[in-house]
Amino acid sequence: MSLALVDLRGLPLVSLPGASRTRRLIDSTAASARLDLKHVVVVSLFTTMLAFVRAGIGIAIAPKSGVAGLLGKQLKAVPLRGKPLVRDLGIVALKEREPTIAAAELMAVIRQSWNRDLD
C-alpha cells in the first residue's frame, strides 16, 4: 500500500513547524501540485508528532529516518508515491584543521553510503 500526496487532501496533518526544512520541502511539493494541505497541529519533535497521531489527531508526513524505531505496534509507515521528497545534505568541517581519525572514518563511511545510494 502507498499513497500519493494528493491522497492527503483534506486530511488533518500533524506537522513540523513551517520553518523546518522538512516542512518547507513538503509544502513546496504540495504547492507545485496545487494542493493545499490541512496542517491542524504543529509540533517540534518527531516523538510528539507520533504521540498526536497515536491520539487520533491526524496523520503525519515524516522521513523514515525521523520515525524509525518510534512507530511501535499502533502505527505503521505508508510510503508516498510519486517523486521522492529529497533534501541535500553535506558534511561541515573546519578548513584550518584536519579531522580526527574518528571523524575522517565517519566521513568515509557517509561518502561510501551516499555513493552506494546514488547508484
All heavy atoms as an XYZ file, in Angstrom:
887
protein
N       0.842     -1.177      0.000
C       0.000      0.000      0.000
C       0.888      1.241      0.000
O       1.892      1.301      0.693
C      -0.890     -0.019      1.244
C      -1.729      1.226      1.389
S      -2.671      1.162      2.924
C      -3.397      2.747      2.855
N       0.505      2.225     -0.771
C       1.190      3.513     -0.777
C       0.158      4.599     -1.081
O      -0.946      4.310     -1.539
C       2.312      3.521     -1.810
O       1.782      3.363     -3.107
N       0.515      5.829     -0.806
C      -0.357      6.969     -1.054
C       0.383      8.009     -1.876
O       1.598      8.147     -1.754
C      -0.794      7.617      0.268
C      -1.652      6.787      1.208
C      -1.766      7.476      2.559
C      -3.025      6.569      0.611
N      -0.355      8.758     -2.676
C       0.205      9.922     -3.362
C      -0.089     11.144     -2.485
O      -1.028     11.125     -1.677
C      -0.437     10.082     -4.734
N       0.689     12.191     -2.632
C       0.487     13.398     -1.841
C      -0.947     13.915     -2.004
O      -1.573     14.346     -1.036
C       1.512     14.466     -2.248
C       1.747     15.600     -1.275
C       2.165     15.090      0.096
C       2.786     16.557     -1.804
N      -1.495     13.824     -3.195
C      -2.855     14.304     -3.453
C      -3.887     13.532     -2.636
O      -4.957     14.056     -2.307
C      -3.182     14.277     -4.968
C      -3.306     12.849     -5.473
C      -4.416     15.084     -5.285
N      -3.578     12.294     -2.257
C      -4.489     11.496     -1.433
C      -4.660     12.083     -0.037
O      -5.590     11.724      0.690
C      -3.982     10.053     -1.305
C      -3.961      9.311     -2.628
O      -4.806      9.614     -3.492
O      -3.093      8.435     -2.795
N      -3.762     12.982      0.352
C      -3.808     13.576      1.686
C      -4.657     14.839      1.740
O      -4.837     15.423      2.811
C      -2.384     13.876      2.172
C      -1.409     12.696      2.134
C      -0.065     13.110      2.691
C      -1.962     11.500      2.861
N      -5.194     15.256      0.595
C      -6.028     16.471      0.529
C      -7.165     16.368      1.544
O      -7.885     15.392      1.591
C      -6.611     16.637     -0.862
C      -7.430     17.891     -1.044
C      -8.107     17.934     -2.394
N      -7.188     17.521     -3.443
C      -6.711     18.315     -4.396
N      -7.081     19.549     -4.456
N      -5.881     17.852     -5.296
N      -7.273     17.402      2.373
C      -8.359     17.481      3.344
C      -8.149     16.681      4.623
O      -8.914     16.826      5.567
N      -7.133     15.837      4.663
C      -6.884     15.058      5.874
C      -6.131     15.910      6.897
O      -5.245     16.690      6.538
C      -6.070     13.800      5.554
C      -6.756     12.779      4.656
C      -5.806     11.609      4.372
C      -8.033     12.271      5.300
N      -6.465     15.806      8.180
C      -5.749     16.576      9.201
C      -4.318     16.068      9.358
O      -4.091     14.872      9.496
C      -6.574     16.338     10.469
C      -7.308     15.058     10.230
C      -7.513     14.957      8.741
N      -3.369     17.008      9.297
C      -1.949     16.658      9.404
C      -1.354     17.172     10.712
O      -1.600     18.313     11.112
C      -1.153     17.262      8.252
C      -1.404     16.709      6.859
C      -0.593     17.481      5.833
C      -1.051     15.239      6.790
N      -0.556     16.343     11.327
C       0.298     16.745     12.442
C       1.646     17.023     11.798
O       2.227     16.137     11.174
C       0.403     15.628     13.503
C       1.309     16.076     14.646
C      -0.976     15.230     14.016
N       2.116     18.250     11.903
C       3.258     18.690     11.101
C       4.359     19.318     11.934
O       4.128     19.774     13.051
C       2.790     19.716     10.070
O       1.741     19.207      9.297
N       5.523     19.371     11.330
C       6.647     20.115     11.902
C       6.425     21.603     11.636
O       5.607     21.973     10.785
C       7.952     19.645     11.267
C       8.345     18.200     11.571
C       9.548     17.789     10.734
C       8.641     18.023     13.046
N       7.150     22.496     12.325
C       6.988     23.928     12.102
C       7.272     24.327     10.651
O       8.091     23.704      9.963
C       8.029     24.554     13.039
C       8.284     23.515     14.075
C       8.120     22.199     13.376
N       6.593     25.358     10.188
C       6.748     25.835      8.818
C       8.164     26.228      8.459
O       8.540     26.204      7.290
N       8.977     26.577      9.441
C      10.358     26.973      9.171
C      11.300     25.785      9.037
O      12.438     25.950      8.597
C      10.860     27.896     10.282
N      10.843     24.590      9.390
C      11.741     23.428      9.302
C      11.961     23.049      7.836
O      11.081     23.218      6.996
C      11.175     22.234     10.071
O      10.124     21.615      9.361
N      13.142     22.529      7.542
C      13.463     22.142      6.155
C      12.520     21.059      5.655
O      12.087     21.085      4.512
C      14.921     21.682      6.060
C      15.916     22.825      6.263
C      17.359     22.375      6.170
N      17.744     21.778      4.918
C      18.030     22.439      3.807
N      17.941     23.744      3.787
N      18.401     21.804      2.718
N      12.170     20.117      6.525
C      11.269     19.045      6.126
C       9.901     19.613      5.751
O       9.337     19.278      4.709
C      11.129     18.002      7.258
O      12.414     17.452      7.535
C      10.162     16.899      6.886
N       9.371     20.484      6.577
C       8.051     21.084      6.310
C       8.089     21.950      5.059
O       7.160     21.921      4.236
C       7.616     21.881      7.531
C       6.399     22.741      7.352
C       5.082     21.967      7.307
N       3.988     22.886      7.113
C       3.359     23.519      8.092
N       3.680     23.306      9.353
N       2.394     24.358      7.809
N       9.161     22.713      4.871
C       9.265     23.547      3.658
C       9.278     22.681      2.409
O       8.663     23.024      1.398
C      10.495     24.445      3.732
C      10.340     25.576      4.733
C      11.389     26.675      4.596
N      12.713     26.226      4.264
C      13.748     26.260      5.080
N      13.618     26.694      6.307
N      14.932     25.854      4.678
N       9.957     21.553      2.472
C      10.005     20.627      1.339
C       8.612     20.064      1.054
O       8.164     20.024     -0.093
C      10.998     19.495      1.619
C      11.084     18.387      0.575
C      11.539     18.939     -0.767
C      12.018     17.302      1.044
N       7.912     19.647      2.095
C       6.554     19.109      1.930
C       5.631     20.176      1.363
O       4.885     19.933      0.405
C       6.024     18.576      3.283
C       6.816     17.340      3.706
C       4.530     18.278      3.203
C       6.604     16.939      5.155
N       5.658     21.377      1.944
C       4.766     22.451      1.490
C       5.061     22.891      0.063
O       4.137     23.145     -0.712
C       4.852     23.654      2.436
C       4.166     23.400      3.772
O       3.428     22.398      3.899
O       4.375     24.210      4.696
N       6.344     22.964     -0.305
C       6.670     23.394     -1.674
C       6.268     22.331     -2.688
O       5.794     22.649     -3.780
C       8.149     23.751     -1.809
O       8.965     22.611     -1.651
N       6.411     21.057     -2.319
C       5.984     19.977     -3.214
C       4.470     20.011     -3.383
O       3.956     19.858     -4.493
C       6.443     18.609     -2.667
O       7.867     18.631     -2.517
C       6.038     17.476     -3.594
N       3.751     20.232     -2.292
C       2.292     20.328     -2.361
C       1.868     21.535     -3.194
O       0.959     21.436     -4.025
C       1.702     20.412     -0.956
N       2.532     22.671     -2.996
C       2.191     23.877     -3.761
C       2.430     23.666     -5.253
O       1.629     24.110     -6.082
C       3.002     25.063     -3.248
N       3.497     22.970     -5.605
C       3.773     22.673     -7.014
C       2.663     21.831     -7.628
O       2.384     21.929     -8.819
C       5.101     21.925     -7.165
O       6.164     22.739     -6.768
N       2.025     21.008     -6.798
C       0.926     20.166     -7.264
C      -0.433     20.866     -7.078
O      -1.473     20.253     -7.265
C       0.932     18.839     -6.515
N      -0.385     22.151     -6.691
C      -1.604     22.943     -6.422
C      -2.497     22.260     -5.395
O      -3.704     22.159     -5.555
C      -2.364     23.221     -7.710
C      -1.532     24.025     -8.683
C      -2.238     24.212     -9.978
N      -1.284     24.732    -10.944
C      -1.494     25.790    -11.696
N      -2.619     26.422    -11.621
N      -0.576     26.191    -12.536
N      -1.844     21.801     -4.349
C      -2.515     21.060     -3.296
C      -2.364     21.812     -1.978
O      -1.251     22.151     -1.578
C      -1.886     19.665     -3.183
C      -2.318     18.771     -2.041
C      -3.785     18.397     -2.183
C      -1.467     17.506     -2.020
N      -3.484     22.100     -1.325
C      -3.446     22.711      0.000
C      -3.507     21.611      1.041
O      -4.441     20.805      1.040
C      -4.633     23.662      0.195
C      -4.508     24.927     -0.624
O      -3.373     25.426     -0.760
O      -5.539     25.406     -1.117
N      -2.524     21.578      1.907
C      -2.505     20.590      2.985
C      -3.138     21.205      4.230
O      -3.046     22.410      4.455
C      -1.074     20.139      3.275
C      -0.383     19.402      2.139
C       1.071     19.105      2.498
C      -1.120     18.115      1.795
N      -3.769     20.384      5.030
C      -4.502     20.840      6.213
C      -3.680     20.557      7.473
O      -3.851     19.528      8.122
C      -5.853     20.120      6.266
C      -6.773     20.588      7.343
C      -8.094     19.830      7.233
C      -8.997     20.173      8.387
N     -10.226     19.359      8.336
N      -2.767     21.468      7.792
C      -1.930     21.330      8.987
C      -2.773     21.751     10.198
O      -3.084     22.926     10.345
C      -0.683     22.207      8.878
C       0.151     21.924      7.679
N       0.979     20.826      7.591
C       0.287     22.582      6.490
C       1.593     20.826      6.423
N       1.188     21.873      5.742
N      -3.159     20.804     11.048
C      -4.019     21.135     12.186
C      -3.255     21.284     13.496
O      -3.711     21.973     14.404
C      -5.166     20.106     12.356
C      -6.103     20.139     11.167
C      -4.642     18.710     12.588
N      -2.110     20.616     13.599
C      -1.274     20.710     14.791
C       0.175     20.812     14.335
O       0.593     20.093     13.433
C      -1.435     19.471     15.710
C      -0.488     19.550     16.896
C      -2.862     19.333     16.188
N       0.926     21.718     14.964
C       2.345     21.882     14.645
C       3.153     21.522     15.892
O       2.877     22.024     16.980
C       2.651     23.335     14.207
C       4.135     23.535     13.982
C       1.858     23.678     12.948
N       4.119     20.637     15.707
C       4.965     20.174     16.816
C       6.430     20.274     16.405
O       6.740     20.364     15.220
C       4.622     18.719     17.213
C       3.181     18.609     17.689
C       4.870     17.757     16.067
N       7.310     20.237     17.379
C       8.736     20.389     17.091
C       9.509     19.076     17.038
O      10.604     19.036     16.507
C       9.391     21.296     18.141
O       8.818     22.580     18.074
N       8.960     18.023     17.612
C       9.687     16.764     17.710
C       8.917     15.626     17.052
O       7.680     15.587     17.103
C       9.919     16.396     19.184
C      10.678     17.406     20.025
C      10.610     17.010     21.494
C      12.116     17.499     19.564
N       9.657     14.672     16.475
C       9.009     13.513     15.869
C       8.262     12.690     16.920
O       7.192     12.149     16.653
C      10.019     12.634     15.127
C      10.518     13.256     13.853
C      11.858     13.506     13.666
C       9.644     13.597     12.833
C      12.324     14.071     12.482
C      10.092     14.169     11.653
C      11.431     14.402     11.485
N       8.816     12.594     18.123
C       8.132     11.814     19.164
C       6.784     12.440     19.506
O       5.795     11.724     19.697
C       8.999     11.702     20.436
O       9.423     13.005     20.834
C      10.213     10.821     20.205
N       6.716     13.759     19.567
C       5.449     14.447     19.828
C       4.500     14.262     18.650
O       3.305     14.025     18.833
C       5.698     15.948     20.082
O       6.686     16.094     21.094
C       4.421     16.653     20.487
N       5.038     14.343     17.435
C       4.232     14.137     16.234
C       3.541     12.778     16.290
O       2.329     12.660     16.068
C       5.125     14.234     14.990
C       4.443     13.921     13.681
S       5.634     13.851     12.316
C       5.809     15.581     11.948
N       4.307     11.745     16.601
C       3.760     10.394     16.635
C       2.775     10.212     17.784
O       1.792      9.477     17.660
C       4.881      9.368     16.695
C       5.801      9.360     15.465
C       6.898      8.335     15.626
C       5.020      9.139     14.186
N       2.987     10.906     18.898
C       2.039     10.845     20.014
C       0.687     11.425     19.597
O      -0.364     10.874     19.934
C       2.600     11.587     21.231
N       0.708     12.527     18.835
C      -0.538     13.130     18.354
C      -1.220     12.208     17.339
O      -2.444     12.094     17.336
C      -0.277     14.503     17.745
C      -0.235     15.617     18.754
C       0.875     15.790     19.570
C      -1.285     16.490     18.885
C       0.913     16.817     20.500
C      -1.257     17.519     19.812
C      -0.156     17.683     20.624
N      -0.445     11.567     16.490
C      -1.030     10.620     15.532
C      -1.663      9.462     16.305
O      -2.799      9.062     16.014
C       0.028     10.114     14.524
C      -0.537      8.990     13.660
C       0.520     11.266     13.642
N      -0.961      8.931     17.312
C      -1.494      7.842     18.145
C      -2.809      8.254     18.819
O      -3.701      7.443     19.009
C      -0.493      7.471     19.246
C       0.217      6.205     18.986
C       1.112      5.775     20.142
N       2.285      5.179     19.553
C       3.422      5.785     19.303
N       3.594      7.032     19.654
N       4.410      5.154     18.724
N      -2.904      9.533     19.176
C      -4.108     10.047     19.853
C      -5.258     10.290     18.875
O      -6.348     10.674     19.290
C      -3.772     11.333     20.606
N      -4.996     10.106     17.575
C      -6.056     10.265     16.588
C      -6.274     11.680     16.093
O      -7.283     11.972     15.450
N      -5.327     12.573     16.363
C      -5.459     13.972     15.950
C      -5.345     14.113     14.432
O      -5.997     14.945     13.828
C      -4.383     14.852     16.634
C      -4.456     14.721     18.154
C      -4.482     16.301     16.192
C      -5.760     15.155     18.772
N      -4.506     13.316     13.822
C      -4.301     13.387     12.377
C      -3.226     12.407     11.950
O      -2.817     11.539     12.724
N      -2.794     12.576     10.714
C      -1.701     11.757     10.186
C      -0.481     12.652     10.055
O      -0.575     13.871     10.232
C      -2.078     11.112      8.833
C      -2.345     12.194      7.784
C      -3.265     10.190      8.983
C      -2.500     11.642      6.384
N       0.661     12.067      9.736
C       1.890     12.851      9.633
C       2.691     12.416      8.415
O       2.622     11.265      8.001
C       2.732     12.680     10.894
N       3.429     13.360      7.853
C       4.408     13.071      6.808
C       5.769     13.259      7.462
O       6.068     14.344      7.959
C       4.266     14.033      5.609
C       2.862     13.967      5.025
C       5.323     13.718      4.552
C       2.592     15.047      3.973
N       6.569     12.200      7.480
C       7.859     12.267      8.158
C       8.864     11.407      7.415
O       8.501     10.399      6.812
C       7.722     11.777      9.596
N      10.148     11.775      7.467
C      11.173     10.926      6.862
C      11.314      9.628      7.652
O      11.133      9.609      8.873
C      12.437     11.774      6.952
C      12.172     12.797      7.994
C      10.696     12.990      8.064
N      11.615      8.553      6.926
C      11.807      7.258      7.598
C      12.809      7.383      8.730
O      12.617      6.822      9.800
C      12.296      6.205      6.600
C      11.222      5.621      5.743
C      11.704      4.406      4.971
C      12.673      4.776      3.890
N      13.040      3.660      3.008
N      13.896      8.108      8.478
C      14.945      8.220      9.489
C      14.456      8.938     10.741
O      14.979      8.713     11.824
C      16.151      8.953      8.908
O      15.786     10.275      8.536
N      13.454      9.784     10.614
C      12.948     10.523     11.766
C      12.049      9.716     12.671
O      11.919     10.021     13.848
N      11.418      8.684     12.115
C      10.469      7.904     12.909
C      10.870      6.442     13.075
O      10.178      5.680     13.737
C       9.042      7.997     12.320
C       8.548      9.436     12.357
C       8.975      7.437     10.921
N      11.991      6.063     12.488
C      12.449      4.668     12.593
C      12.558      4.273     14.057
O      13.145      4.982     14.860
C      13.793      4.505     11.894
N      11.967      3.169     14.393
C      12.029      2.678     15.759
C      11.056      3.341     16.716
O      11.001      2.985     17.881
N      10.264      4.307     16.248
C       9.340      5.026     17.132
C       7.874      4.683     16.872
O       7.005      5.148     17.596
C       9.524      6.549     16.956
C      10.900      7.121     17.262
C      10.939      8.603     16.910
C      11.254      6.909     18.718
N       7.594      3.886     15.850
C       6.206      3.632     15.468
C       5.467      2.744     16.459
O       4.267      2.920     16.680
C       6.140      3.020     14.064
C       6.652      3.911     12.937
C       6.635      3.147     11.617
C       5.822      5.183     12.829
N       6.154      1.796     17.049
C       5.510      0.881     17.976
C       4.520     -0.022     17.261
O       4.553     -0.173     16.045
N       3.611     -0.604     18.026
C       2.650     -1.554     17.465
C       1.400     -0.868     16.916
O       0.666     -1.452     16.144
C       2.252     -2.578     18.523
C       3.403     -3.478     18.927
C       2.984     -4.499     19.941
C       4.198     -5.351     20.309
N       3.852     -6.405     21.240
N       1.145      0.378     17.325
C      -0.085      1.063     16.927
C       0.007      1.757     15.578
O      -1.012      1.981     14.935
C      -0.474      2.104     17.979
C      -0.844      1.504     19.317
C      -1.078      2.605     20.324
O      -0.193      3.404     20.588
N      -2.286      2.639     20.868
N       1.192      2.138     15.164
C       1.352      2.932     13.949
C       2.091      2.156     12.873
O       2.872      1.261     13.170
C       2.131      4.221     14.253
C       1.546      5.139     15.321
C       2.459      6.328     15.538
C       0.143      5.579     14.955
N       1.839      2.527     11.625
C       2.603      1.957     10.515
C       2.982      3.077      9.568
O       2.283      4.092      9.463
C       1.815      0.869      9.787
C       0.610      1.380      9.016
C      -0.050      0.241      8.269
C      -1.273      0.742      7.520
N      -1.914     -0.304      6.762
N       4.079      2.898      8.872
C       4.534      3.859      7.878
C       4.013      3.425      6.514
O       4.109      2.253      6.156
C       6.058      3.925      7.866
N       3.453      4.369      5.789
C       2.938      4.109      4.445
C       3.747      4.976      3.480
O       3.777      6.201      3.635
C       1.434      4.466      4.342
C       0.915      4.251      2.936
C       0.633      3.664      5.353
N       4.418      4.380      2.502
C       5.242      5.168      1.580
C       4.403      6.124      0.725
O       3.249      5.831      0.410
C       5.905      4.119      0.686
C       5.619      2.795      1.294
C       4.477      2.946      2.225
N       5.004      7.261      0.386
C       4.389      8.197     -0.555
C       4.816      7.835     -1.965
O       6.000      7.635     -2.224
C       4.820      9.632     -0.251
C       4.114     10.334      0.892
C       4.740     11.708      1.132
C       2.634     10.463      0.635
N       3.857      7.752     -2.873
C       4.145      7.509     -4.289
C       4.515      8.821     -4.956
O       4.180      9.894     -4.492
C       2.888      6.974     -5.006
C       2.621      5.539     -4.842
C       1.555      5.056     -5.821
N       0.403      5.919     -5.971
C      -0.715      5.821     -5.257
N      -0.823      4.920     -4.319
N      -1.714      6.634     -5.476
N       5.156      8.701     -6.095
C       5.492      9.882     -6.870
C       6.938     10.279     -6.673
O       7.747      9.519     -6.142
N       7.235     11.492     -7.090
C       8.600     12.000     -6.972
C       9.009     12.031     -5.500
O       8.295     12.591     -4.670
C       8.669     13.401     -7.573
C      10.043     13.993     -7.565
C      10.052     15.374     -8.177
C      11.436     15.968     -8.069
N      11.463     17.366     -8.451
N      10.131     11.420     -5.165
C      10.559     11.394     -3.761
C      10.827     12.797     -3.221
O      11.285     13.684     -3.948
C      11.865     10.586     -3.795
C      11.900      9.914     -5.112
C      11.050     10.712     -6.042
N      10.525     12.994     -1.951
C      10.855     14.239     -1.262
C      12.290     14.089     -0.776
O      12.568     13.282      0.104
C       9.906     14.469     -0.092
C       8.420     14.513     -0.427
C       7.585     14.653      0.839
C       8.126     15.644     -1.384
N      13.205     14.844     -1.357
C      14.625     14.663     -1.100
C      15.257     15.980     -0.653
O      14.949     17.036     -1.199
C      15.345     14.155     -2.387
C      16.827     13.996     -2.146
C      14.737     12.850     -2.849
N      16.134     15.887      0.337
C      16.901     17.050      0.789
C      18.372     16.804      0.524
O      18.842     15.671      0.589
C      16.732     17.265      2.292
C      15.370     17.645      2.701
C      15.294     18.075      4.140
N      16.246     17.438      5.021
C      16.108     17.384      6.320
N      15.073     17.893      6.902
N      17.028     16.809      7.068
N      19.099     17.870      0.224
C      20.545     17.775      0.076
C      21.188     17.878      1.459
O      20.792     18.707      2.275
C      21.089     18.914     -0.802
C      20.673     18.763     -2.245
O      20.517     17.615     -2.697
O      20.485     19.786     -2.923
N      22.151     17.016      1.690
C      22.896     17.030      2.939
C      24.366     17.242      2.633
O      24.822     16.939      1.536
C      22.725     15.698      3.690
C      21.308     15.316      4.082
C      21.311     13.929      4.709
C      20.723     16.329      5.040
N      25.099     17.723      3.594
C      26.525     17.918      3.402
C      27.280     17.670      4.693
O      26.694     17.564      5.759
N      28.568     17.583      4.572
C      29.449     17.417      5.723
C      30.133     18.759      5.958
O      30.681     19.351      5.025
C      30.498     16.318      5.466
C      29.796     14.972      5.263
C      31.509     16.254      6.599
C      30.713     13.866      4.804
N      30.099     19.237      7.187
C      30.710     20.517      7.535
C      31.928     20.245      8.412
O      31.840     19.480      9.373
C      29.717     21.424      8.298
C      30.374     22.744      8.663
C      28.465     21.651      7.466
N      33.048     20.847      8.051
C      34.296     20.659      8.811
C      35.075     21.970      8.832
O      34.872     22.835      7.978
C      35.134     19.561      8.174
N      35.956     22.097      9.797
C      36.807     23.276      9.874
C      37.849     23.250      8.765
O      38.489     22.219      8.533
C      37.522     23.330     11.234
C      36.633     23.576     12.451
C      37.431     23.363     13.727
C      36.060     24.980     12.404
N      38.047     24.376      8.084
C      39.026     24.467      6.996
C      40.449     24.293      7.500
O      41.259     23.630      6.878
C      38.959     25.850      6.327
C      37.878     26.037      5.361
C      38.142     27.363      4.655
C      36.893     28.067      4.282
N      37.163     29.342      3.615
N      40.728     24.940      8.619
C      42.123     25.006      9.068
C      42.562     23.830      9.926
O      43.670     23.810     10.422
C      42.374     26.315      9.828
C      41.565     26.501     11.085
C      40.165     27.086     10.847
O      39.860     27.530      9.742
O      39.392     27.064     11.798
N      41.708     22.822     10.080
C      42.092     21.695     10.925
C      41.768     20.380     10.212
O      40.708     20.212      9.651
C      41.328     21.756     12.239
C      41.844     20.727     13.208
C      41.114     20.658     14.530
N      40.742     21.940     15.086
C      39.854     22.065     16.062
N      39.263     21.009     16.557
N      39.556     23.244     16.537
N      42.726     19.464     10.276
C      42.491     18.124      9.739
C      41.517     17.408     10.668
O      41.604     17.556     11.887
C      43.807     17.335      9.675
C      44.754     17.816      8.586
C      44.172     17.597      7.202
O      43.613     16.517      6.940
O      44.272     18.527      6.377
N      40.590     16.623     10.125
C      39.667     15.894     11.005
C      40.414     14.827     11.811
O      41.452     14.329     11.384
C      38.672     15.248     10.037
C      39.337     15.268      8.704
C      40.343     16.386      8.715
N      39.864     14.508     12.962
C      40.440     13.432     13.759
C      40.285     12.122     12.977
O      39.534     12.058     11.999
C      39.703     13.284     15.110
O      38.346     12.922     14.847
C      39.766     14.568     15.919
N      40.958     11.087     13.422
C      40.851      9.785     12.747
C      39.402      9.310     12.754
O      38.881      8.851     11.741
C      41.783      8.752     13.410
C      43.249      9.145     13.169
C      41.502      7.350     12.908
C      44.250      8.325     13.961
N      38.727      9.465     13.900
C      37.327      9.016     14.005
C      36.436      9.809     13.050
O      35.582      9.240     12.364
C      36.840      9.157     15.439
N      36.642     11.139     12.978
C      35.822     11.972     12.079
C      36.098     11.616     10.624
O      35.165     11.548      9.806
C      36.110     13.447     12.337
N      37.352     11.380     10.278
C      37.706     11.002      8.900
C      37.065      9.667      8.522
O      36.562      9.504      7.408
C      39.226     10.935      8.746
N      37.076      8.724      9.456
C      36.452      7.427      9.190
C      34.941      7.562      9.042
O      34.337      6.934      8.173
C      36.812      6.433     10.298
C      38.260      5.982     10.233
C      38.636      5.042     11.373
O      37.755      4.633     12.153
O      39.836      4.725     11.475
N      34.315      8.387      9.876
C      32.880      8.621      9.769
C      32.547      9.245      8.409
O      31.604      8.820      7.731
C      32.388      9.515     10.899
C      30.909      9.929     10.815
C      30.006      8.703     10.873
C      30.571     10.910     11.917
N      33.325     10.247      7.993
C      33.087     10.883      6.687
C      33.250      9.880      5.551
O      32.487      9.891      4.585
C      34.001     12.089      6.500
C      33.586     13.265      7.372
S      34.462     14.792      7.008
C      36.066     14.466      7.662
N      34.208      8.980      5.661
C      34.405      7.955      4.626
C      33.201      7.019      4.555
O      32.732      6.678      3.465
C      35.683      7.165      4.902
N      32.681      6.624      5.708
C      31.505      5.747      5.740
C      30.298      6.463      5.131
O      29.543      5.888      4.335
C      31.200      5.289      7.188
C      29.830      4.644      7.289
C      32.276      4.347      7.679
N      30.107      7.724      5.481
C      28.980      8.500      4.936
C      29.114      8.632      3.430
O      28.153      8.391      2.689
C      28.895      9.885      5.612
C      28.466      9.711      7.078
C      27.924     10.796      4.864
C      28.573     10.971      7.908
N      30.302      9.002      2.948
C      30.502      9.147      1.494
C      30.251      7.823      0.773
O      29.617      7.786     -0.271
C      31.914      9.644      1.202
C      32.111     11.096      1.494
C      33.504     11.555      1.049
N      33.710     12.928      1.401
C      34.562     13.357      2.334
N      35.320     12.499      2.980
N      34.678     14.630      2.604
N      30.733      6.731      1.341
C      30.543      5.416      0.742
C      29.051      5.073      0.685
O      28.556      4.591     -0.332
C      31.306      4.369      1.553
C      31.333      3.003      0.938
C      32.211      2.066      1.763
O      32.253      2.151      2.992
N      32.913      1.184      1.098
N      28.333      5.354      1.756
C      26.895      5.084      1.796
C      26.158      5.943      0.783
O      25.286      5.467      0.061
C      26.359      5.343      3.204
O      24.967      5.212      3.231
N      26.506      7.245      0.711
C      25.853      8.145     -0.245
C      26.107      7.678     -1.673
O      25.196      7.664     -2.488
C      26.339      9.566     -0.070
C      25.764     10.261      1.110
C      24.733      9.864      1.896
C      26.206     11.505      1.661
N      24.507     10.760      2.894
C      25.385     11.784      2.768
C      27.211     12.395      1.318
C      25.543     12.942      3.530
C      27.357     13.532      2.081
C      26.535     13.800      3.171
N      27.345      7.308     -1.967
C      27.671      6.859     -3.320
C      26.905      5.590     -3.686
O      26.441      5.441     -4.794
C      29.177      6.639     -3.482
C      29.940      7.945     -3.467
O      29.392      8.993     -3.784
N      31.202      7.884     -3.095
N      26.769      4.680     -2.731
C      26.019      3.446     -2.964
C      24.546      3.761     -3.229
O      23.929      3.188     -4.095
C      26.172      2.510     -1.771
C      25.510      1.159     -1.969
C      25.710      0.183     -0.816
N      25.372      0.764      0.469
C      26.246      0.984      1.465
N      27.497      0.662      1.339
N      25.842      1.504      2.605
N      23.973      4.712     -2.466
C      22.571      5.076     -2.634
C      22.316      5.769     -3.974
O      21.204      5.753     -4.478
C      22.098      5.975     -1.495
C      21.997      5.218     -0.176
O      22.002      3.968     -0.203
O      21.938      5.873      0.875
N      23.360      6.394     -4.546
C      23.205      7.102     -5.812
C      23.287      6.176     -7.008
O      22.885      6.540     -8.105
C      24.260      8.201     -5.936
C      24.137      9.342     -4.935
C      25.318     10.305     -5.089
C      22.828     10.078     -5.073
N      23.843      4.986     -6.832
C      23.980      4.032     -7.946
C      22.654      3.427     -8.335
O      21.707      3.368     -7.682
C      24.950      2.907     -7.571
C      26.365      3.464     -7.417
O      26.652      4.540     -7.957
O      27.181      2.796     -6.747
